[in-house]
Amino acid sequence: MKKLAILIGLVLGGYILHAQTYYAVMVSESKNGSPIIGASIKIMSTGEVVTTSESGNVVILASPSDSLQIQFKGYKDRKISLLNQSQAISIVMEAQPKVVASKPKKKRV
């Protein structure tokens, strides 16, 4: 009987750890706080990728032990853990510094 109780506890404990939660994610830019439309959000455990709407929002279903990778062209990639996060997550993206290529000056003779 004791072994059965332990087995049931382990099964239920595993189920709770893998329970999934809905998260409302908003992605905006750091410069003026405007929403980023079409940012890619990858749920790391499943590989599923979703994109933000015209308001910069998306709702995802993920495990609280999971993490997200957020990408958008021209901005630094972000990776966040869902552990200890609320169900409403605001992600601020910082612009990637622009690389300017310069040509060496020709020497005048």
MODELLER restraints for C-alpha pairs under 7 A, 6 or more apart:
rsr = mdl.restraints
at = mdl.atoms
rsr.add(forms.Gaussian(group=physical.xy_distance, feature=features.Distance(at['CA:18:A'], at['CA:63:A']), mean=6.05, stdev=0.5))
rsr.add(forms.Gaussian(group=physical.xy_distance, feature=features.Distance(at['CA:19:A'], at['CA:63:A']), mean=5.94, stdev=0.5))
rsr.add(forms.Gaussian(group=physical.xy_distance, feature=features.Distance(at['CA:20:A'], at['CA:61:A']), mean=6.17, stdev=0.5))
rsr.add(forms.Gaussian(group=physical.xy_distance, feature=features.Distance(at['CA:20:A'], at['CA:62:A']), mean=5.01, stdev=0.5))
rsr.add(forms.Gaussian(group=physical.xy_distance, feature=features.Distance(at['CA:20:A'], at['CA:63:A']), mean=4.30, stdev=0.5))
rsr.add(forms.Gaussian(group=physical.xy_distance, feature=features.Distance(at['CA:20:A'], at['CA:64:A']), mean=6.75, stdev=0.5))
rsr.add(forms.Gaussian(group=physical.xy_distance, feature=features.Distance(at['CA:21:A'], at['CA:61:A']), mean=5.48, stdev=0.5))
rsr.add(forms.Gaussian(group=physical.xy_distance, feature=features.Distance(at['CA:21:A'], at['CA:62:A']), mean=5.53, stdev=0.5))
rsr.add(forms.Gaussian(group=physical.xy_distance, feature=features.Distance(at['CA:21:A'], at['CA:63:A']), mean=5.98, stdev=0.5))
rsr.add(forms.Gaussian(group=physical.xy_distance, feature=features.Distance(at['CA:21:A'], at['CA:64:A']), mean=6.76, stdev=0.5))
rsr.add(forms.Gaussian(group=physical.xy_distance, feature=features.Distance(at['CA:22:A'], at['CA:59:A']), mean=6.63, stdev=0.5))
rsr.add(forms.Gaussian(group=physical.xy_distance, feature=features.Distance(at['CA:22:A'], at['CA:60:A']), mean=5.57, stdev=0.5))
rsr.add(forms.Gaussian(group=physical.xy_distance, feature=features.Distance(at['CA:22:A'], at['CA:61:A']), mean=4.49, stdev=0.5))
rsr.add(forms.Gaussian(group=physical.xy_distance, feature=features.Distance(at['CA:22:A'], at['CA:62:A']), mean=6.54, stdev=0.5))
rsr.add(forms.Gaussian(group=physical.xy_distance, feature=features.Distance(at['CA:22:A'], at['CA:87:A']), mean=6.71, stdev=0.5))
rsr.add(forms.Gaussian(group=physical.xy_distance, feature=features.Distance(at['CA:23:A'], at['CA:59:A']), mean=5.56, stdev=0.5))
rsr.add(forms.Gaussian(group=physical.xy_distance, feature=features.Distance(at['CA:23:A'], at['CA:60:A']), mean=5.31, stdev=0.5))
rsr.add(forms.Gaussian(group=physical.xy_distance, feature=features.Distance(at['CA:23:A'], at['CA:61:A']), mean=6.34, stdev=0.5))
rsr.add(forms.Gaussian(group=physical.xy_distance, feature=features.Distance(at['CA:23:A'], at['CA:87:A']), mean=4.55, stdev=0.5))
rsr.add(forms.Gaussian(group=physical.xy_distance, feature=features.Distance(at['CA:23:A'], at['CA:88:A']), mean=5.89, stdev=0.5))
rsr.add(forms.Gaussian(group=physical.xy_distance, feature=features.Distance(at['CA:24:A'], at['CA:58:A']), mean=5.97, stdev=0.5))
rsr.add(forms.Gaussian(group=physical.xy_distance, feature=features.Distance(at['CA:24:A'], at['CA:59:A']), mean=4.49, stdev=0.5))
rsr.add(forms.Gaussian(group=physical.xy_distance, feature=features.Distance(at['CA:24:A'], at['CA:60:A']), mean=6.62, stdev=0.5))
rsr.add(forms.Gaussian(group=physical.xy_distance, feature=features.Distance(at['CA:24:A'], at['CA:87:A']), mean=6.04, stdev=0.5))
rsr.add(forms.Gaussian(group=physical.xy_distance, feature=features.Distance(at['CA:24:A'], at['CA:88:A']), mean=4.79, stdev=0.5))
rsr.add(forms.Gaussian(group=physical.xy_distance, feature=features.Distance(at['CA:24:A'], at['CA:89:A']), mean=6.13, stdev=0.5))
rsr.add(forms.Gaussian(group=physical.xy_distance, feature=features.Distance(at['CA:25:A'], at['CA:57:A']), mean=5.60, stdev=0.5))
rsr.add(forms.Gaussian(group=physical.xy_distance, feature=features.Distance(at['CA:25:A'], at['CA:58:A']), mean=5.37, stdev=0.5))
rsr.add(forms.Gaussian(group=physical.xy_distance, feature=features.Distance(at['CA:25:A'], at['CA:59:A']), mean=6.07, stdev=0.5))
rsr.add(forms.Gaussian(group=physical.xy_distance, feature=features.Distance(at['CA:25:A'], at['CA:88:A']), mean=6.00, stdev=0.5))
rsr.add(forms.Gaussian(group=physical.xy_distance, feature=features.Distance(at['CA:25:A'], at['CA:89:A']), mean=4.76, stdev=0.5))
rsr.add(forms.Gaussian(group=physical.xy_distance, feature=features.Distance(at['CA:25:A'], at['CA:90:A']), mean=5.92, stdev=0.5))
rsr.add(forms.Gaussian(group=physical.xy_distance, feature=features.Distance(at['CA:26:A'], at['CA:56:A']), mean=5.49, stdev=0.5))
rsr.add(forms.Gaussian(group=physical.xy_distance, feature=features.Distance(at['CA:26:A'], at['CA:57:A']), mean=4.40, stdev=0.5))
rsr.add(forms.Gaussian(group=physical.xy_distance, feature=features.Distance(at['CA:26:A'], at['CA:58:A']), mean=6.63, stdev=0.5))
rsr.add(forms.Gaussian(group=physical.xy_distance, feature=features.Distance(at['CA:26:A'], at['CA:89:A']), mean=6.25, stdev=0.5))
rsr.add(forms.Gaussian(group=physical.xy_distance, feature=features.Distance(at['CA:26:A'], at['CA:90:A']), mean=4.85, stdev=0.5))
rsr.add(forms.Gaussian(group=physical.xy_distance, feature=features.Distance(at['CA:26:A'], at['CA:91:A']), mean=6.04, stdev=0.5))
rsr.add(forms.Gaussian(group=physical.xy_distance, feature=features.Distance(at['CA:27:A'], at['CA:35:A']), mean=5.92, stdev=0.5))
rsr.add(forms.Gaussian(group=physical.xy_distance, feature=features.Distance(at['CA:27:A'], at['CA:36:A']), mean=5.75, stdev=0.5))
rsr.add(forms.Gaussian(group=physical.xy_distance, feature=features.Distance(at['CA:27:A'], at['CA:56:A']), mean=5.25, stdev=0.5))
rsr.add(forms.Gaussian(group=physical.xy_distance, feature=features.Distance(at['CA:27:A'], at['CA:57:A']), mean=6.43, stdev=0.5))
rsr.add(forms.Gaussian(group=physical.xy_distance, feature=features.Distance(at['CA:27:A'], at['CA:90:A']), mean=6.10, stdev=0.5))
rsr.add(forms.Gaussian(group=physical.xy_distance, feature=features.Distance(at['CA:27:A'], at['CA:91:A']), mean=4.80, stdev=0.5))
rsr.add(forms.Gaussian(group=physical.xy_distance, feature=features.Distance(at['CA:27:A'], at['CA:92:A']), mean=5.93, stdev=0.5))
rsr.add(forms.Gaussian(group=physical.xy_distance, feature=features.Distance(at['CA:28:A'], at['CA:34:A']), mean=5.39, stdev=0.5))
rsr.add(forms.Gaussian(group=physical.xy_distance, feature=features.Distance(at['CA:28:A'], at['CA:35:A']), mean=4.14, stdev=0.5))
rsr.add(forms.Gaussian(group=physical.xy_distance, feature=features.Distance(at['CA:28:A'], at['CA:36:A']), mean=5.08, stdev=0.5))
rsr.add(forms.Gaussian(group=physical.xy_distance, feature=features.Distance(at['CA:28:A'], at['CA:56:A']), mean=6.57, stdev=0.5))
rsr.add(forms.Gaussian(group=physical.xy_distance, feature=features.Distance(at['CA:28:A'], at['CA:91:A']), mean=6.33, stdev=0.5))
rsr.add(forms.Gaussian(group=physical.xy_distance, feature=features.Distance(at['CA:28:A'], at['CA:92:A']), mean=5.02, stdev=0.5))
rsr.add(forms.Gaussian(group=physical.xy_distance, feature=features.Distance(at['CA:28:A'], at['CA:93:A']), mean=6.12, stdev=0.5))
rsr.add(forms.Gaussian(group=physical.xy_distance, feature=features.Distance(at['CA:29:A'], at['CA:35:A']), mean=6.42, stdev=0.5))
rsr.add(forms.Gaussian(group=physical.xy_distance, feature=features.Distance(at['CA:29:A'], at['CA:36:A']), mean=6.48, stdev=0.5))
rsr.add(forms.Gaussian(group=physical.xy_distance, feature=features.Distance(at['CA:29:A'], at['CA:92:A']), mean=5.35, stdev=0.5))
rsr.add(forms.Gaussian(group=physical.xy_distance, feature=features.Distance(at['CA:29:A'], at['CA:93:A']), mean=4.81, stdev=0.5))
rsr.add(forms.Gaussian(group=physical.xy_distance, feature=features.Distance(at['CA:29:A'], at['CA:94:A']), mean=6.19, stdev=0.5))
rsr.add(forms.Gaussian(group=physical.xy_distance, feature=features.Distance(at['CA:30:A'], at['CA:92:A']), mean=5.56, stdev=0.5))
rsr.add(forms.Gaussian(group=physical.xy_distance, feature=features.Distance(at['CA:30:A'], at['CA:93:A']), mean=5.73, stdev=0.5))
rsr.add(forms.Gaussian(group=physical.xy_distance, feature=features.Distance(at['CA:30:A'], at['CA:94:A']), mean=5.46, stdev=0.5))
rsr.add(forms.Gaussian(group=physical.xy_distance, feature=features.Distance(at['CA:35:A'], at['CA:55:A']), mean=5.87, stdev=0.5))
rsr.add(forms.Gaussian(group=physical.xy_distance, feature=features.Distance(at['CA:35:A'], at['CA:56:A']), mean=4.54, stdev=0.5))
rsr.add(forms.Gaussian(group=physical.xy_distance, feature=features.Distance(at['CA:36:A'], at['CA:56:A']), mean=4.97, stdev=0.5))
rsr.add(forms.Gaussian(group=physical.xy_distance, feature=features.Distance(at['CA:37:A'], at['CA:52:A']), mean=5.57, stdev=0.5))
rsr.add(forms.Gaussian(group=physical.xy_distance, feature=features.Distance(at['CA:37:A'], at['CA:53:A']), mean=5.62, stdev=0.5))
rsr.add(forms.Gaussian(group=physical.xy_distance, feature=features.Distance(at['CA:37:A'], at['CA:54:A']), mean=5.11, stdev=0.5))
rsr.add(forms.Gaussian(group=physical.xy_distance, feature=features.Distance(at['CA:37:A'], at['CA:55:A']), mean=6.70, stdev=0.5))
rsr.add(forms.Gaussian(group=physical.xy_distance, feature=features.Distance(at['CA:37:A'], at['CA:56:A']), mean=5.05, stdev=0.5))
rsr.add(forms.Gaussian(group=physical.xy_distance, feature=features.Distance(at['CA:38:A'], at['CA:51:A']), mean=5.04, stdev=0.5))
rsr.add(forms.Gaussian(group=physical.xy_distance, feature=features.Distance(at['CA:38:A'], at['CA:52:A']), mean=4.82, stdev=0.5))
rsr.add(forms.Gaussian(group=physical.xy_distance, feature=features.Distance(at['CA:38:A'], at['CA:53:A']), mean=6.26, stdev=0.5))
rsr.add(forms.Gaussian(group=physical.xy_distance, feature=features.Distance(at['CA:39:A'], at['CA:51:A']), mean=5.26, stdev=0.5))
rsr.add(forms.Gaussian(group=physical.xy_distance, feature=features.Distance(at['CA:39:A'], at['CA:52:A']), mean=5.34, stdev=0.5))
rsr.add(forms.Gaussian(group=physical.xy_distance, feature=features.Distance(at['CA:39:A'], at['CA:70:A']), mean=6.88, stdev=0.5))
rsr.add(forms.Gaussian(group=physical.xy_distance, feature=features.Distance(at['CA:39:A'], at['CA:71:A']), mean=5.84, stdev=0.5))
rsr.add(forms.Gaussian(group=physical.xy_distance, feature=features.Distance(at['CA:39:A'], at['CA:72:A']), mean=4.93, stdev=0.5))
rsr.add(forms.Gaussian(group=physical.xy_distance, feature=features.Distance(at['CA:40:A'], at['CA:49:A']), mean=6.38, stdev=0.5))
rsr.add(forms.Gaussian(group=physical.xy_distance, feature=features.Distance(at['CA:40:A'], at['CA:50:A']), mean=5.78, stdev=0.5))
rsr.add(forms.Gaussian(group=physical.xy_distance, feature=features.Distance(at['CA:40:A'], at['CA:51:A']), mean=4.60, stdev=0.5))
rsr.add(forms.Gaussian(group=physical.xy_distance, feature=features.Distance(at['CA:40:A'], at['CA:52:A']), mean=6.85, stdev=0.5))
rsr.add(forms.Gaussian(group=physical.xy_distance, feature=features.Distance(at['CA:40:A'], at['CA:70:A']), mean=5.64, stdev=0.5))
rsr.add(forms.Gaussian(group=physical.xy_distance, feature=features.Distance(at['CA:40:A'], at['CA:71:A']), mean=5.18, stdev=0.5))
rsr.add(forms.Gaussian(group=physical.xy_distance, feature=features.Distance(at['CA:40:A'], at['CA:72:A']), mean=6.34, stdev=0.5))
rsr.add(forms.Gaussian(group=physical.xy_distance, feature=features.Distance(at['CA:41:A'], at['CA:49:A']), mean=5.48, stdev=0.5))
rsr.add(forms.Gaussian(group=physical.xy_distance, feature=features.Distance(at['CA:41:A'], at['CA:50:A']), mean=5.31, stdev=0.5))
rsr.add(forms.Gaussian(group=physical.xy_distance, feature=features.Distance(at['CA:41:A'], at['CA:51:A']), mean=6.01, stdev=0.5))
rsr.add(forms.Gaussian(group=physical.xy_distance, feature=features.Distance(at['CA:41:A'], at['CA:68:A']), mean=6.42, stdev=0.5))
rsr.add(forms.Gaussian(group=physical.xy_distance, feature=features.Distance(at['CA:41:A'], at['CA:69:A']), mean=5.64, stdev=0.5))
rsr.add(forms.Gaussian(group=physical.xy_distance, feature=features.Distance(at['CA:41:A'], at['CA:70:A']), mean=4.59, stdev=0.5))
rsr.add(forms.Gaussian(group=physical.xy_distance, feature=features.Distance(at['CA:41:A'], at['CA:71:A']), mean=6.62, stdev=0.5))
rsr.add(forms.Gaussian(group=physical.xy_distance, feature=features.Distance(at['CA:42:A'], at['CA:48:A']), mean=5.64, stdev=0.5))
rsr.add(forms.Gaussian(group=physical.xy_distance, feature=features.Distance(at['CA:42:A'], at['CA:49:A']), mean=4.32, stdev=0.5))
rsr.add(forms.Gaussian(group=physical.xy_distance, feature=features.Distance(at['CA:42:A'], at['CA:50:A']), mean=6.54, stdev=0.5))
rsr.add(forms.Gaussian(group=physical.xy_distance, feature=features.Distance(at['CA:42:A'], at['CA:68:A']), mean=5.54, stdev=0.5))
rsr.add(forms.Gaussian(group=physical.xy_distance, feature=features.Distance(at['CA:42:A'], at['CA:69:A']), mean=5.09, stdev=0.5))
rsr.add(forms.Gaussian(group=physical.xy_distance, feature=features.Distance(at['CA:42:A'], at['CA:70:A']), mean=6.49, stdev=0.5))
rsr.add(forms.Gaussian(group=physical.xy_distance, feature=features.Distance(at['CA:43:A'], at['CA:49:A']), mean=6.42, stdev=0.5))
rsr.add(forms.Gaussian(group=physical.xy_distance, feature=features.Distance(at['CA:43:A'], at['CA:67:A']), mean=6.34, stdev=0.5))
rsr.add(forms.Gaussian(group=physical.xy_distance, feature=features.Distance(at['CA:43:A'], at['CA:68:A']), mean=4.93, stdev=0.5))
rsr.add(forms.Gaussian(group=physical.xy_distance, feature=features.Distance(at['CA:43:A'], at['CA:69:A']), mean=6.79, stdev=0.5))
rsr.add(forms.Gaussian(group=physical.xy_distance, feature=features.Distance(at['CA:44:A'], at['CA:66:A']), mean=6.70, stdev=0.5))
rsr.add(forms.Gaussian(group=physical.xy_distance, feature=features.Distance(at['CA:44:A'], at['CA:67:A']), mean=5.72, stdev=0.5))
rsr.add(forms.Gaussian(group=physical.xy_distance, feature=features.Distance(at['CA:44:A'], at['CA:68:A']), mean=5.77, stdev=0.5))
rsr.add(forms.Gaussian(group=physical.xy_distance, feature=features.Distance(at['CA:44:A'], at['CA:69:A']), mean=6.98, stdev=0.5))
rsr.add(forms.Gaussian(group=physical.xy_distance, feature=features.Distance(at['CA:45:A'], at['CA:66:A']), mean=6.36, stdev=0.5))
rsr.add(forms.Gaussian(group=physical.xy_distance, feature=features.Distance(at['CA:51:A'], at['CA:58:A']), mean=6.95, stdev=0.5))
rsr.add(forms.Gaussian(group=physical.xy_distance, feature=features.Distance(at['CA:52:A'], at['CA:58:A']), mean=5.10, stdev=0.5))
rsr.add(forms.Gaussian(group=physical.xy_distance, feature=features.Distance(at['CA:64:A'], at['CA:82:A']), mean=5.20, stdev=0.5))
rsr.add(forms.Gaussian(group=physical.xy_distance, feature=features.Distance(at['CA:64:A'], at['CA:83:A']), mean=5.26, stdev=0.5))
rsr.add(forms.Gaussian(group=physical.xy_distance, feature=features.Distance(at['CA:65:A'], at['CA:82:A']), mean=6.06, stdev=0.5))
rsr.add(forms.Gaussian(group=physical.xy_distance, feature=features.Distance(at['CA:65:A'], at['CA:83:A']), mean=5.26, stdev=0.5))
rsr.add(forms.Gaussian(group=physical.xy_distance, feature=features.Distance(at['CA:66:A'], at['CA:81:A']), mean=6.20, stdev=0.5))
rsr.add(forms.Gaussian(group=physical.xy_distance, feature=features.Distance(at['CA:66:A'], at['CA:82:A']), mean=5.67, stdev=0.5))
rsr.add(forms.Gaussian(group=physical.xy_distance, feature=features.Distance(at['CA:67:A'], at['CA:79:A']), mean=6.99, stdev=0.5))
rsr.add(forms.Gaussian(group=physical.xy_distance, feature=features.Distance(at['CA:67:A'], at['CA:80:A']), mean=5.50, stdev=0.5))
rsr.add(forms.Gaussian(group=physical.xy_distance, feature=features.Distance(at['CA:67:A'], at['CA:81:A']), mean=4.13, stdev=0.5))
rsr.add(forms.Gaussian(group=physical.xy_distance, feature=features.Distance(at['CA:67:A'], at['CA:82:A']), mean=5.39, stdev=0.5))
rsr.add(forms.Gaussian(group=physical.xy_distance, feature=features.Distance(at['CA:68:A'], at['CA:79:A']), mean=5.55, stdev=0.5))
rsr.add(forms.Gaussian(group=physical.xy_distance, feature=features.Distance(at['CA:68:A'], at['CA:80:A']), mean=5.34, stdev=0.5))
rsr.add(forms.Gaussian(group=physical.xy_distance, feature=features.Distance(at['CA:68:A'], at['CA:81:A']), mean=6.39, stdev=0.5))
rsr.add(forms.Gaussian(group=physical.xy_distance, feature=features.Distance(at['CA:69:A'], at['CA:78:A']), mean=5.72, stdev=0.5))
rsr.add(forms.Gaussian(group=physical.xy_distance, feature=features.Distance(at['CA:69:A'], at['CA:79:A']), mean=4.36, stdev=0.5))
rsr.add(forms.Gaussian(group=physical.xy_distance, feature=features.Distance(at['CA:69:A'], at['CA:80:A']), mean=6.61, stdev=0.5))
rsr.add(forms.Gaussian(group=physical.xy_distance, feature=features.Distance(at['CA:70:A'], at['CA:77:A']), mean=5.80, stdev=0.5))
rsr.add(forms.Gaussian(group=physical.xy_distance, feature=features.Distance(at['CA:70:A'], at['CA:78:A']), mean=5.06, stdev=0.5))
rsr.add(forms.Gaussian(group=physical.xy_distance, feature=features.Distance(at['CA:70:A'], at['CA:79:A']), mean=6.16, stdev=0.5))
rsr.add(forms.Gaussian(group=physical.xy_distance, feature=features.Distance(at['CA:71:A'], at['CA:77:A']), mean=4.92, stdev=0.5))
rsr.add(forms.Gaussian(group=physical.xy_distance, feature=features.Distance(at['CA:71:A'], at['CA:78:A']), mean=6.70, stdev=0.5))
rsr.add(forms.Gaussian(group=physical.xy_distance, feature=features.Distance(at['CA:74:A'], at['CA:95:A']), mean=5.92, stdev=0.5))
rsr.add(forms.Gaussian(group=physical.xy_distance, feature=features.Distance(at['CA:74:A'], at['CA:96:A']), mean=5.31, stdev=0.5))
rsr.add(forms.Gaussian(group=physical.xy_distance, feature=features.Distance(at['CA:75:A'], at['CA:93:A']), mean=6.27, stdev=0.5))
rsr.add(forms.Gaussian(group=physical.xy_distance, feature=features.Distance(at['CA:75:A'], at['CA:94:A']), mean=5.57, stdev=0.5))
rsr.add(forms.Gaussian(group=physical.xy_distance, feature=features.Distance(at['CA:75:A'], at['CA:95:A']), mean=4.20, stdev=0.5))
rsr.add(forms.Gaussian(group=physical.xy_distance, feature=features.Distance(at['CA:75:A'], at['CA:96:A']), mean=4.53, stdev=0.5))
rsr.add(forms.Gaussian(group=physical.xy_distance, feature=features.Distance(at['CA:76:A'], at['CA:93:A']), mean=6.67, stdev=0.5))
rsr.add(forms.Gaussian(group=physical.xy_distance, feature=features.Distance(at['CA:76:A'], at['CA:94:A']), mean=5.82, stdev=0.5))
rsr.add(forms.Gaussian(group=physical.xy_distance, feature=features.Distance(at['CA:76:A'], at['CA:95:A']), mean=6.09, stdev=0.5))
rsr.add(forms.Gaussian(group=physical.xy_distance, feature=features.Distance(at['CA:76:A'], at['CA:96:A']), mean=5.20, stdev=0.5))
